[in-house]
Amino acid sequence: MVEKRESNSDARTATRRTGTRRAAAILTSIAMLTAGTLLVTTGTAGASNGGSVMCVNQAPVVGVWVNVQGGRSGWAGRSGSGFQQGWSYNTQGRPYSLTVGCGGSPARWASSSSTTSYSRDWTHIMCYPGWVYGGASLAIHDRCFKG
């Protein structure tokens, strides 16, 4: 009978160890999921940019290229239609410039206009494709400015 009690005691100890291991594994999984969620949430919140672009000549916006300084450049997602549209792109929290296609097709733009420098806040911009405004003293030609 003594041997039987030792066996029961060993079984209870093994069950406790298994339960403790399961609890530790579950807690570790929860901690990793929570940390991963925080990392993803924090990583994308400050990195995404967006706003609106407008072609002043009222030609439809057919493309928005985002040039990220020291990062991954690419095509912005667009929403809406016509000469004023929304745009969004993950700029990785870095300064960027925009080039906007006005008129034509996404594959062949009728004209393009670009922002004048890199910035972190090119959100709502107005583009002047092919325009000269204000004579020689103030020439705006194929440029985009904050609207």
URSUL-V830520 format. One record per helix or strand of 2 or more residues. SS is the DSSP state (hx for helix, st for strand). FROM is the first residue (numbers start at 1). LEN is the number of residues. If there is no record, write none. Layout:
ss->[SS,SS]
from->[FROM,FROM]
len->[LEN,LEN]
This chain:
ss->[hx,st,st,st,st,st,st,st,st,st]
from->[2,48,61,74,77,84,96,109,124,143]
len->[44,8,8,2,3,7,9,7,5,4]
